Amino acid sequence: MTQQHESRWSLAHTGNRVLLAVAAGVLIACLCGGSDLPVAVQIVILLAVGGVTYALVTLLHRSRR
């Protein structure tokens, strides 16, 4: 049996999952930036969305194995 290599662009790589999570967090934070939310709340939203996105993508990737 030969071992199949994952594409470096797939979500199998931790760096790609982190990049996706950061992009999702920044997108949501920018959308919240148009509102009158304080900066501290926007940062918390960015971190929360990024963390949830990373966890969700990681769980979905592991369940496919």
mmJSON file of the N, C-alpha and C atoms, coordinates in Angstrom:
{"data_MODEL":{"atom_site":{
"group_PDB":["ATOM","ATOM","ATOM","ATOM","ATOM","ATOM","ATOM","ATOM","ATOM","ATOM","ATOM","ATOM","ATOM","ATOM","ATOM","ATOM","ATOM","ATOM","ATOM","ATOM","ATOM","ATOM","ATOM","ATOM","ATOM","ATOM","ATOM","ATOM","ATOM","ATOM","ATOM","ATOM","ATOM","ATOM","ATOM","ATOM","ATOM","ATOM","ATOM","ATOM","ATOM","ATOM","ATOM","ATOM","ATOM","ATOM","ATOM","ATOM","ATOM","ATOM","ATOM","ATOM","ATOM","ATOM","ATOM","ATOM","ATOM","ATOM","ATOM","ATOM","ATOM","ATOM","ATOM","ATOM","ATOM","ATOM","ATOM","ATOM","ATOM","ATOM","ATOM","ATOM","ATOM","ATOM","ATOM","ATOM","ATOM","ATOM","ATOM","ATOM","ATOM","ATOM","ATOM","ATOM","ATOM","ATOM","ATOM","ATOM","ATOM","ATOM","ATOM","ATOM","ATOM","ATOM","ATOM","ATOM","ATOM","ATOM","ATOM","ATOM","ATOM","ATOM","ATOM","ATOM","ATOM","ATOM","ATOM","ATOM","ATOM","ATOM","ATOM","ATOM","ATOM","ATOM","ATOM","ATOM","ATOM","ATOM","ATOM","ATOM","ATOM","ATOM","ATOM","ATOM","ATOM","ATOM","ATOM","ATOM","ATOM","ATOM","ATOM","ATOM","ATOM","ATOM","ATOM","ATOM","ATOM","ATOM","ATOM","ATOM","ATOM","ATOM","ATOM","ATOM","ATOM","ATOM","ATOM","ATOM","ATOM","ATOM","ATOM","ATOM","ATOM","ATOM","ATOM","ATOM","ATOM","ATOM","ATOM","ATOM","ATOM","ATOM","ATOM","ATOM","ATOM","ATOM","ATOM","ATOM","ATOM","ATOM","ATOM","ATOM","ATOM","ATOM","ATOM","ATOM","ATOM","ATOM","ATOM","ATOM","ATOM","ATOM","ATOM","ATOM","ATOM","ATOM","ATOM","ATOM","ATOM","ATOM","ATOM","ATOM","ATOM","ATOM","ATOM"],
"id":[1,2,3,4,5,6,7,8,9,10,11,12,13,14,15,16,17,18,19,20,21,22,23,24,25,26,27,28,29,30,31,32,33,34,35,36,37,38,39,40,41,42,43,44,45,46,47,48,49,50,51,52,53,54,55,56,57,58,59,60,61,62,63,64,65,66,67,68,69,70,71,72,73,74,75,76,77,78,79,80,81,82,83,84,85,86,87,88,89,90,91,92,93,94,95,96,97,98,99,100,101,102,103,104,105,106,107,108,109,110,111,112,113,114,115,116,117,118,119,120,121,122,123,124,125,126,127,128,129,130,131,132,133,134,135,136,137,138,139,140,141,142,143,144,145,146,147,148,149,150,151,152,153,154,155,156,157,158,159,160,161,162,163,164,165,166,167,168,169,170,171,172,173,174,175,176,177,178,179,180,181,182,183,184,185,186,187,188,189,190,191,192,193,194,195],
"type_symbol":["N","C","C","N","C","C","N","C","C","N","C","C","N","C","C","N","C","C","N","C","C","N","C","C","N","C","C","N","C","C","N","C","C","N","C","C","N","C","C","N","C","C","N","C","C","N","C","C","N","C","C","N","C","C","N","C","C","N","C","C","N","C","C","N","C","C","N","C","C","N","C","C","N","C","C","N","C","C","N","C","C","N","C","C","N","C","C","N","C","C","N","C","C","N","C","C","N","C","C","N","C","C","N","C","C","N","C","C","N","C","C","N","C","C","N","C","C","N","C","C","N","C","C","N","C","C","N","C","C","N","C","C","N","C","C","N","C","C","N","C","C","N","C","C","N","C","C","N","C","C","N","C","C","N","C","C","N","C","C","N","C","C","N","C","C","N","C","C","N","C","C","N","C","C","N","C","C","N","C","C","N","C","C","N","C","C","N","C","C","N","C","C","N","C","C"],
"label_atom_id":["N","CA","C","N","CA","C","N","CA","C","N","CA","C","N","CA","C","N","CA","C","N","CA","C","N","CA","C","N","CA","C","N","CA","C","N","CA","C","N","CA","C","N","CA","C","N","CA","C","N","CA","C","N","CA","C","N","CA","C","N","CA","C","N","CA","C","N","CA","C","N","CA","C","N","CA","C","N","CA","C","N","CA","C","N","CA","C","N","CA","C","N","CA","C","N","CA","C","N","CA","C","N","CA","C","N","CA","C","N","CA","C","N","CA","C","N","CA","C","N","CA","C","N","CA","C","N","CA","C","N","CA","C","N","CA","C","N","CA","C","N","CA","C","N","CA","C","N","CA","C","N","CA","C","N","CA","C","N","CA","C","N","CA","C","N","CA","C","N","CA","C","N","CA","C","N","CA","C","N","CA","C","N","CA","C","N","CA","C","N","CA","C","N","CA","C","N","CA","C","N","CA","C","N","CA","C","N","CA","C","N","CA","C","N","CA","C","N","CA","C","N","CA","C","N","CA","C"],
"label_alt_id":[null,null,null,null,null,null,null,null,null,null,null,null,null,null,null,null,null,null,null,null,null,null,null,null,null,null,null,null,null,null,null,null,null,null,null,null,null,null,null,null,null,null,null,null,null,null,null,null,null,null,null,null,null,null,null,null,null,null,null,null,null,null,null,null,null,null,null,null,null,null,null,null,null,null,null,null,null,null,null,null,null,null,null,null,null,null,null,null,null,null,null,null,null,null,null,null,null,null,null,null,null,null,null,null,null,null,null,null,null,null,null,null,null,null,null,null,null,null,null,null,null,null,null,null,null,null,null,null,null,null,null,null,null,null,null,null,null,null,null,null,null,null,null,null,null,null,null,null,null,null,null,null,null,null,null,null,null,null,null,null,null,null,null,null,null,null,null,null,null,null,null,null,null,null,null,null,null,null,null,null,null,null,null,null,null,null,null,null,null,null,null,null,null,null,null],
"label_comp_id":["MET","MET","MET","THR","THR","THR","GLN","GLN","GLN","GLN","GLN","GLN","HIS","HIS","HIS","GLU","GLU","GLU","SER","SER","SER","ARG","ARG","ARG","TRP","TRP","TRP","SER","SER","SER","LEU","LEU","LEU","ALA","ALA","ALA","HIS","HIS","HIS","THR","THR","THR","GLY","GLY","GLY","ASN","ASN","ASN","ARG","ARG","ARG","VAL","VAL","VAL","LEU","LEU","LEU","LEU","LEU","LEU","ALA","ALA","ALA","VAL","VAL","VAL","ALA","ALA","ALA","ALA","ALA","ALA","GLY","GLY","GLY","VAL","VAL","VAL","LEU","LEU","LEU","ILE","ILE","ILE","ALA","ALA","ALA","CYS","CYS","CYS","LEU","LEU","LEU","CYS","CYS","CYS","GLY","GLY","GLY","GLY","GLY","GLY","SER","SER","SER","ASP","ASP","ASP","LEU","LEU","LEU","PRO","PRO","PRO","VAL","VAL","VAL","ALA","ALA","ALA","VAL","VAL","VAL","GLN","GLN","GLN","ILE","ILE","ILE","VAL","VAL","VAL","ILE","ILE","ILE","LEU","LEU","LEU","LEU","LEU","LEU","ALA","ALA","ALA","VAL","VAL","VAL","GLY","GLY","GLY","GLY","GLY","GLY","VAL","VAL","VAL","THR","THR","THR","TYR","TYR","TYR","ALA","ALA","ALA","LEU","LEU","LEU","VAL","VAL","VAL","THR","THR","THR","LEU","LEU","LEU","LEU","LEU","LEU","HIS","HIS","HIS","ARG","ARG","ARG","SER","SER","SER","ARG","ARG","ARG","ARG","ARG","ARG"],
"label_asym_id":["A","A","A","A","A","A","A","A","A","A","A","A","A","A","A","A","A","A","A","A","A","A","A","A","A","A","A","A","A","A","A","A","A","A","A","A","A","A","A","A","A","A","A","A","A","A","A","A","A","A","A","A","A","A","A","A","A","A","A","A","A","A","A","A","A","A","A","A","A","A","A","A","A","A","A","A","A","A","A","A","A","A","A","A","A","A","A","A","A","A","A","A","A","A","A","A","A","A","A","A","A","A","A","A","A","A","A","A","A","A","A","A","A","A","A","A","A","A","A","A","A","A","A","A","A","A","A","A","A","A","A","A","A","A","A","A","A","A","A","A","A","A","A","A","A","A","A","A","A","A","A","A","A","A","A","A","A","A","A","A","A","A","A","A","A","A","A","A","A","A","A","A","A","A","A","A","A","A","A","A","A","A","A","A","A","A","A","A","A","A","A","A","A","A","A"],
"label_entity_id":["1","1","1","1","1","1","1","1","1","1","1","1","1","1","1","1","1","1","1","1","1","1","1","1","1","1","1","1","1","1","1","1","1","1","1","1","1","1","1","1","1","1","1","1","1","1","1","1","1","1","1","1","1","1","1","1","1","1","1","1","1","1","1","1","1","1","1","1","1","1","1","1","1","1","1","1","1","1","1","1","1","1","1","1","1","1","1","1","1","1","1","1","1","1","1","1","1","1","1","1","1","1","1","1","1","1","1","1","1","1","1","1","1","1","1","1","1","1","1","1","1","1","1","1","1","1","1","1","1","1","1","1","1","1","1","1","1","1","1","1","1","1","1","1","1","1","1","1","1","1","1","1","1","1","1","1","1","1","1","1","1","1","1","1","1","1","1","1","1","1","1","1","1","1","1","1","1","1","1","1","1","1","1","1","1","1","1","1","1","1","1","1","1","1","1"],
"label_seq_id":[1,1,1,2,2,2,3,3,3,4,4,4,5,5,5,6,6,6,7,7,7,8,8,8,9,9,9,10,10,10,11,11,11,12,12,12,13,13,13,14,14,14,15,15,15,16,16,16,17,17,17,18,18,18,19,19,19,20,20,20,21,21,21,22,22,22,23,23,23,24,24,24,25,25,25,26,26,26,27,27,27,28,28,28,29,29,29,30,30,30,31,31,31,32,32,32,33,33,33,34,34,34,35,35,35,36,36,36,37,37,37,38,38,38,39,39,39,40,40,40,41,41,41,42,42,42,43,43,43,44,44,44,45,45,45,46,46,46,47,47,47,48,48,48,49,49,49,50,50,50,51,51,51,52,52,52,53,53,53,54,54,54,55,55,55,56,56,56,57,57,57,58,58,58,59,59,59,60,60,60,61,61,61,62,62,62,63,63,63,64,64,64,65,65,65],
"pdbx_PDB_ins_code":[null,null,null,null,null,null,null,null,null,null,null,null,null,null,null,null,null,null,null,null,null,null,null,null,null,null,null,null,null,null,null,null,null,null,null,null,null,null,null,null,null,null,null,null,null,null,null,null,null,null,null,null,null,null,null,null,null,null,null,null,null,null,null,null,null,null,null,null,null,null,null,null,null,null,null,null,null,null,null,null,null,null,null,null,null,null,null,null,null,null,null,null,null,null,null,null,null,null,null,null,null,null,null,null,null,null,null,null,null,null,null,null,null,null,null,null,null,null,null,null,null,null,null,null,null,null,null,null,null,null,null,null,null,null,null,null,null,null,null,null,null,null,null,null,null,null,null,null,null,null,null,null,null,null,null,null,null,null,null,null,null,null,null,null,null,null,null,null,null,null,null,null,null,null,null,null,null,null,null,null,null,null,null,null,null,null,null,null,null,null,null,null,null,null,null],
"Cartn_x":[0.832,0.0,0.875,0.488,1.193,0.403,1.124,0.488,0.135,-1.112,-1.555,-1.212,-0.606,-0.228,-1.377,-1.584,-2.611,-2.112,-3.018,-2.671,-2.276,-1.302,-0.889,-1.928,-2.932,-3.993,-5.213,-5.181,-6.341,-6.393,-7.509,-7.667,-7.033,-6.288,-5.57,-4.376,-3.905,-2.762,-3.254,-2.633,-3.029,-2.96,-1.944,-1.794,-2.955,-3.462,-4.607,-5.875,-6.034,-7.207,-7.118,-5.915,-5.724,-6.008,-5.524,-5.766,-7.259,-7.972,-9.42,-10.115,-9.702,-10.31,-10.05,-8.838,-8.51,-9.307,-9.411,-10.171,-11.644,-12.219,-13.615,-13.79,-12.875,-12.946,-12.815,-11.887,-11.696,-12.923,-13.496,-14.687,-15.842,-16.093,-17.18,-16.864,-15.617,-15.239,-15.408,-15.097,-15.293,-16.775,-17.585,-19.022,-19.557,-18.994,-19.394,-18.806,-17.762,-17.117,-18.026,-18.989,-19.937,-20.937,-21.029,-21.939,-21.197,-21.881,-21.275,-20.728,-20.251,-19.684,-18.295,-17.959,-16.602,-15.55,-14.333,-13.247,-12.994,-13.089,-12.854,-13.859,-15.114,-16.139,-15.853,-15.389,-15.063,-13.91,-12.925,-11.803,-12.27,-13.148,-13.694,-14.472,-15.242,-15.996,-15.042,-13.973,-12.979,-12.381,-11.985,-11.38,-12.373,-13.607,-14.623,-14.962,-15.174,-15.502,-14.325,-13.124,-11.941,-11.788,-11.983,-11.868,-12.92,-14.146,-15.236,-15.004,-14.57,-14.296,-13.191,-12.102,-10.992,-11.446,-12.181,-12.645,-13.584,-14.484,-15.439,-14.736,-13.821,-13.107,-12.238,-11.613,-10.781,-11.633,-12.758,-13.651,-14.19,-14.562,-15.059,-13.968,-12.757,-11.644,-11.353,-11.343,-11.044,-12.152,-13.402,-14.498,-14.513,-13.848,-13.8,-12.79,-11.874,-10.84,-11.409],
"Cartn_y":[-1.183,0.0,1.245,2.188,3.47,4.466,5.349,6.355,7.563,8.007,9.144,10.433,11.372,12.631,13.616,14.341,15.385,16.584,17.251,18.488,19.525,20.335,21.358,22.455,22.475,23.472,22.945,21.708,21.138,21.59,21.325,21.678,20.644,19.698,18.724,19.381,20.48,21.182,22.202,22.205,23.09,24.557,24.928,26.319,26.789,25.911,26.284,26.453,25.61,25.744,27.035,27.374,28.623,29.819,29.78,30.871,31.034,29.944,30.011,30.606,30.199,30.715,32.209,32.641,34.071,34.87,34.352,35.05,35.174,34.116,34.172,35.171,35.163,36.1,37.536,37.795,39.158,39.619,38.738,39.087,39.478,38.673,38.977,40.242,40.421,41.624,42.874,42.772,43.92,44.244,43.214,43.438,44.08,43.705,44.3,45.705,46.009,47.312,48.444,48.136,49.146,49.519,48.701,48.999,49.842,50.205,51.038,50.215,49.015,48.18,48.688,48.617,49.014,48.073,48.554,47.782,46.495,46.543,45.344,44.248,44.624,43.642,43.078,43.917,43.456,42.452,42.691,41.754,40.429,40.474,39.242,38.473,39.174,38.528,37.889,38.594,38.053,36.761,36.772,35.584,34.434,34.759,33.713,33.064,33.875,33.321,32.523,33.034,32.303,30.974,30.968,29.733,28.714,29.16,28.242,27.696,28.548,28.099,27.054,27.307,26.354,25.016,25.074,23.845,23.063,23.756,23.094,22.437,23.152,22.586,21.41,21.509,20.415,19.184,19.382,18.243,17.61,18.423,17.867,17.118,17.619,16.939,15.603,15.555,14.304,13.27,13.719,12.767,12.122,12.73,12.184,11.072,10.922,9.893,8.524],
"Cartn_z":[0.0,0.0,0.0,-0.793,-0.781,0.038,0.658,1.484,0.625,0.714,-0.079,0.668,-0.035,0.566,0.475,1.551,1.571,0.781,0.126,-0.559,0.482,0.16,1.132,1.253,0.38,0.432,1.174,1.648,2.329,3.788,4.413,5.823,6.752,6.181,6.999,7.688,7.16,7.735,8.767,9.917,11.008,10.601,9.873,9.454,8.6,7.746,6.912,7.75,8.765,9.648,10.456,10.906,11.653,10.751,9.522,8.576,8.303,8.125,7.924,9.138,10.333,11.562,11.72,11.429,11.528,10.506,9.286,8.245,8.626,9.183,9.603,10.744,11.698,12.813,12.369,11.459,10.954,10.174,9.368,8.597,9.519,10.528,11.464,12.257,12.663,13.407,12.548,11.26,10.362,10.208,10.142,10.05,11.329,12.463,13.737,13.885,13.136,13.216,12.77,11.928,11.484,12.56,13.574,14.69,15.729,16.771,17.812,18.979,18.679,19.726,20.108,21.385,21.81,21.209,21.11,20.51,21.286,22.582,23.396,23.053,22.839,22.481,21.092,20.174,18.83,18.854,19.723,19.841,20.416,21.4,21.98,20.921,20.101,19.03,18.026,17.653,16.729,17.272,18.534,19.142,19.272,19.642,19.797,18.457,17.437,16.12,15.574,15.744,15.295,16.007,17.313,18.091,17.718,17.565,17.192,15.783,14.864,13.5,13.485,14.2,14.247,14.838,15.943,16.586,15.669,15.01,14.136,12.941,12.309,11.163,11.597,12.759,13.26,13.564,14.198,14.502,13.224,12.252,10.996,10.243,10.289,9.617,10.276,11.586,12.299,12.134,11.987,11.844,10.46,9.478,8.131,7.995,8.931,8.844,9.061],
"occupancy":[1.0,1.0,1.0,1.0,1.0,1.0,1.0,1.0,1.0,1.0,1.0,1.0,1.0,1.0,1.0,1.0,1.0,1.0,1.0,1.0,1.0,1.0,1.0,1.0,1.0,1.0,1.0,1.0,1.0,1.0,1.0,1.0,1.0,1.0,1.0,1.0,1.0,1.0,1.0,1.0,1.0,1.0,1.0,1.0,1.0,1.0,1.0,1.0,1.0,1.0,1.0,1.0,1.0,1.0,1.0,1.0,1.0,1.0,1.0,1.0,1.0,1.0,1.0,1.0,1.0,1.0,1.0,1.0,1.0,1.0,1.0,1.0,1.0,1.0,1.0,1.0,1.0,1.0,1.0,1.0,1.0,1.0,1.0,1.0,1.0,1.0,1.0,1.0,1.0,1.0,1.0,1.0,1.0,1.0,1.0,1.0,1.0,1.0,1.0,1.0,1.0,1.0,1.0,1.0,1.0,1.0,1.0,1.0,1.0,1.0,1.0,1.0,1.0,1.0,1.0,1.0,1.0,1.0,1.0,1.0,1.0,1.0,1.0,1.0,1.0,1.0,1.0,1.0,1.0,1.0,1.0,1.0,1.0,1.0,1.0,1.0,1.0,1.0,1.0,1.0,1.0,1.0,1.0,1.0,1.0,1.0,1.0,1.0,1.0,1.0,1.0,1.0,1.0,1.0,1.0,1.0,1.0,1.0,1.0,1.0,1.0,1.0,1.0,1.0,1.0,1.0,1.0,1.0,1.0,1.0,1.0,1.0,1.0,1.0,1.0,1.0,1.0,1.0,1.0,1.0,1.0,1.0,1.0,1.0,1.0,1.0,1.0,1.0,1.0,1.0,1.0,1.0,1.0,1.0,1.0],
"B_iso_or_equiv":[0.0,0.0,0.0,0.0,0.0,0.0,0.0,0.0,0.0,0.0,0.0,0.0,0.0,0.0,0.0,0.0,0.0,0.0,0.0,0.0,0.0,0.0,0.0,0.0,0.0,0.0,0.0,0.0,0.0,0.0,0.0,0.0,0.0,0.0,0.0,0.0,0.0,0.0,0.0,0.0,0.0,0.0,0.0,0.0,0.0,0.0,0.0,0.0,0.0,0.0,0.0,0.0,0.0,0.0,0.0,0.0,0.0,0.0,0.0,0.0,0.0,0.0,0.0,0.0,0.0,0.0,0.0,0.0,0.0,0.0,0.0,0.0,0.0,0.0,0.0,0.0,0.0,0.0,0.0,0.0,0.0,0.0,0.0,0.0,0.0,0.0,0.0,0.0,0.0,0.0,0.0,0.0,0.0,0.0,0.0,0.0,0.0,0.0,0.0,0.0,0.0,0.0,0.0,0.0,0.0,0.0,0.0,0.0,0.0,0.0,0.0,0.0,0.0,0.0,0.0,0.0,0.0,0.0,0.0,0.0,0.0,0.0,0.0,0.0,0.0,0.0,0.0,0.0,0.0,0.0,0.0,0.0,0.0,0.0,0.0,0.0,0.0,0.0,0.0,0.0,0.0,0.0,0.0,0.0,0.0,0.0,0.0,0.0,0.0,0.0,0.0,0.0,0.0,0.0,0.0,0.0,0.0,0.0,0.0,0.0,0.0,0.0,0.0,0.0,0.0,0.0,0.0,0.0,0.0,0.0,0.0,0.0,0.0,0.0,0.0,0.0,0.0,0.0,0.0,0.0,0.0,0.0,0.0,0.0,0.0,0.0,0.0,0.0,0.0,0.0,0.0,0.0,0.0,0.0,0.0],
"pdbx_formal_charge":[null,null,null,null,null,null,null,null,null,null,null,null,null,null,null,null,null,null,null,null,null,null,null,null,null,null,null,null,null,null,null,null,null,null,null,null,null,null,null,null,null,null,null,null,null,null,null,null,null,null,null,null,null,null,null,null,null,null,null,null,null,null,null,null,null,null,null,null,null,null,null,null,null,null,null,null,null,null,null,null,null,null,null,null,null,null,null,null,null,null,null,null,null,null,null,null,null,null,null,null,null,null,null,null,null,null,null,null,null,null,null,null,null,null,null,null,null,null,null,null,null,null,null,null,null,null,null,null,null,null,null,null,null,null,null,null,null,null,null,null,null,null,null,null,null,null,null,null,null,null,null,null,null,null,null,null,null,null,null,null,null,null,null,null,null,null,null,null,null,null,null,null,null,null,null,null,null,null,null,null,null,null,null,null,null,null,null,null,null,null,null,null,null,null,null],
"auth_seq_id":[1,1,1,2,2,2,3,3,3,4,4,4,5,5,5,6,6,6,7,7,7,8,8,8,9,9,9,10,10,10,11,11,11,12,12,12,13,13,13,14,14,14,15,15,15,16,16,16,17,17,17,18,18,18,19,19,19,20,20,20,21,21,21,22,22,22,23,23,23,24,24,24,25,25,25,26,26,26,27,27,27,28,28,28,29,29,29,30,30,30,31,31,31,32,32,32,33,33,33,34,34,34,35,35,35,36,36,36,37,37,37,38,38,38,39,39,39,40,40,40,41,41,41,42,42,42,43,43,43,44,44,44,45,45,45,46,46,46,47,47,47,48,48,48,49,49,49,50,50,50,51,51,51,52,52,52,53,53,53,54,54,54,55,55,55,56,56,56,57,57,57,58,58,58,59,59,59,60,60,60,61,61,61,62,62,62,63,63,63,64,64,64,65,65,65],
"auth_comp_id":["MET","MET","MET","THR","THR","THR","GLN","GLN","GLN","GLN","GLN","GLN","HIS","HIS","HIS","GLU","GLU","GLU","SER","SER","SER","ARG","ARG","ARG","TRP","TRP","TRP","SER","SER","SER","LEU","LEU","LEU","ALA","ALA","ALA","HIS","HIS","HIS","THR","THR","THR","GLY","GLY","GLY","ASN","ASN","ASN","ARG","ARG","ARG","VAL","VAL","VAL","LEU","LEU","LEU","LEU","LEU","LEU","ALA","ALA","ALA","VAL","VAL","VAL","ALA","ALA","ALA","ALA","ALA","ALA","GLY","GLY","GLY","VAL","VAL","VAL","LEU","LEU","LEU","ILE","ILE","ILE","ALA","ALA","ALA","CYS","CYS","CYS","LEU","LEU","LEU","CYS","CYS","CYS","GLY","GLY","GLY","GLY","GLY","GLY","SER","SER","SER","ASP","ASP","ASP","LEU","LEU","LEU","PRO","PRO","PRO","VAL","VAL","VAL","ALA","ALA","ALA","VAL","VAL","VAL","GLN","GLN","GLN","ILE","ILE","ILE","VAL","VAL","VAL","ILE","ILE","ILE","LEU","LEU","LEU","LEU","LEU","LEU","ALA","ALA","ALA","VAL","VAL","VAL","GLY","GLY","GLY","GLY","GLY","GLY","VAL","VAL","VAL","THR","THR","THR","TYR","TYR","TYR","ALA","ALA","ALA","LEU","LEU","LEU","VAL","VAL","VAL","THR","THR","THR","LEU","LEU","LEU","LEU","LEU","LEU","HIS","HIS","HIS","ARG","ARG","ARG","SER","SER","SER","ARG","ARG","ARG","ARG","ARG","ARG"],
"auth_asym_id":["A","A","A","A","A","A","A","A","A","A","A","A","A","A","A","A","A","A","A","A","A","A","A","A","A","A","A","A","A","A","A","A","A","A","A","A","A","A","A","A","A","A","A","A","A","A","A","A","A","A","A","A","A","A","A","A","A","A","A","A","A","A","A","A","A","A","A","A","A","A","A","A","A","A","A","A","A","A","A","A","A","A","A","A","A","A","A","A","A","A","A","A","A","A","A","A","A","A","A","A","A","A","A","A","A","A","A","A","A","A","A","A","A","A","A","A","A","A","A","A","A","A","A","A","A","A","A","A","A","A","A","A","A","A","A","A","A","A","A","A","A","A","A","A","A","A","A","A","A","A","A","A","A","A","A","A","A","A","A","A","A","A","A","A","A","A","A","A","A","A","A","A","A","A","A","A","A","A","A","A","A","A","A","A","A","A","A","A","A","A","A","A","A","A","A"],
"auth_atom_id":["N","CA","C","N","CA","C","N","CA","C","N","CA","C","N","CA","C","N","CA","C","N","CA","C","N","CA","C","N","CA","C","N","CA","C","N","CA","C","N","CA","C","N","CA","C","N","CA","C","N","CA","C","N","CA","C","N","CA","C","N","CA","C","N","CA","C","N","CA","C","N","CA","C","N","CA","C","N","CA","C","N","CA","C","N","CA","C","N","CA","C","N","CA","C","N","CA","C","N","CA","C","N","CA","C","N","CA","C","N","CA","C","N","CA","C","N","CA","C","N","CA","C","N","CA","C","N","CA","C","N","CA","C","N","CA","C","N","CA","C","N","CA","C","N","CA","C","N","CA","C","N","CA","C","N","CA","C","N","CA","C","N","CA","C","N","CA","C","N","CA","C","N","CA","C","N","CA","C","N","CA","C","N","CA","C","N","CA","C","N","CA","C","N","CA","C","N","CA","C","N","CA","C","N","CA","C","N","CA","C","N","CA","C","N","CA","C","N","CA","C","N","CA","C","N","CA","C"],
"pdbx_PDB_model_num":[1,1,1,1,1,1,1,1,1,1,1,1,1,1,1,1,1,1,1,1,1,1,1,1,1,1,1,1,1,1,1,1,1,1,1,1,1,1,1,1,1,1,1,1,1,1,1,1,1,1,1,1,1,1,1,1,1,1,1,1,1,1,1,1,1,1,1,1,1,1,1,1,1,1,1,1,1,1,1,1,1,1,1,1,1,1,1,1,1,1,1,1,1,1,1,1,1,1,1,1,1,1,1,1,1,1,1,1,1,1,1,1,1,1,1,1,1,1,1,1,1,1,1,1,1,1,1,1,1,1,1,1,1,1,1,1,1,1,1,1,1,1,1,1,1,1,1,1,1,1,1,1,1,1,1,1,1,1,1,1,1,1,1,1,1,1,1,1,1,1,1,1,1,1,1,1,1,1,1,1,1,1,1,1,1,1,1,1,1,1,1,1,1,1,1]
}}}
